[in-house]
């Protein structure tokens, strides 16, 4: 984990609100993500966590508030524009091309970095061929990094869920993001798979210098991985601080105890 307090702000979210008709998903939320840190966004189900990621990468447009990325205020940004600006994303439910191989799925993450036009790609000679070789070399490096060489030619639809999540991480890394958004990267995993994914997330942060924002329900993972944690409940921010500060916050304890009591019933 990094010394987040000493780092520059990469993403600044100020007084953001998002509604769907009369339903308020996010209400007047402000927090920042600092360059080089692992920033966790946590909260009970329905707290507005995924909605917040959707606002950051342009899937949703908030009715109120300001989002500043790398010093520039962003308005009405589309997901592809967010991707081009350096924001990559994984999803709560795996969103891969199930009939394509691991290699081809990760290669699809390079599409925004391909500069040759369709004609050159179609005839696959000269500059287009050289460009594809360079992109494939980068993809092979990611495959080695994630230790998935043995499944590089396997259609992802035939892979266990934990490996599919790893392939999805690889596709996001292929975009070479400055800010990586991870929506429940450990969901549905067993203990061994969670340990592997935690290691890869830390390695991405330390070795690549990638700033990471992640949603995660496993509090042990959150406490181990994060530099800072922001806590949402019913679309509002109820806490923000280091893992130890958040863990002992009364409002956070009450929010999670409330969930535990409802589940017990």
C-alpha angles and dihedrals in degrees: 000000000000135000090259096178092065096051131094120257113259099177125022121191114192126188095327119181128181128185136178105207104306094341115100111212096172127018124197097319123175129179139126138228116218126214114270098010134117106234119191125205111198141168143122121297111291093025094126099255099132090041088058092052089048089054092049095053097039103255090119128033113216119227091220139023141042132271118197120189120187091344096310124107110233121212127180092349119176123222093251089052090050089051092050090049091057108273119125128182144200122196139234089239114042110261105193135134096259096197094051126083126255089254094052093045091054090043089058087066089066094061095100090053095053111103104179115099126244094266093058091044091050096054091038097208136120115354095008092054092047091049093050091050090053092049092047090051089056091048091051089053090055091048090053091046092053092043094235100126090123092062100039093115098034118108105249092228088071094053127099114259094253092056091046088057089051091051090051089053088051092053090052091048090051087069089062092226127195090206119035118195114202118190108200096325091179098048113132094006129131121232096269092049091049091052090051094048092047090053092050092049092052091046091051089052096045103034100034096031090230118164110229134201114186139181113211137162097198101093093195090058091046093051093047099045107034133089092191135006131208116197124208129191125178089348096306132104111246101169142009128181147080118332092258092049093048093044091059097040112121095217091053092048091050092048093052094039088054090055091047092051093050091050090049090056 
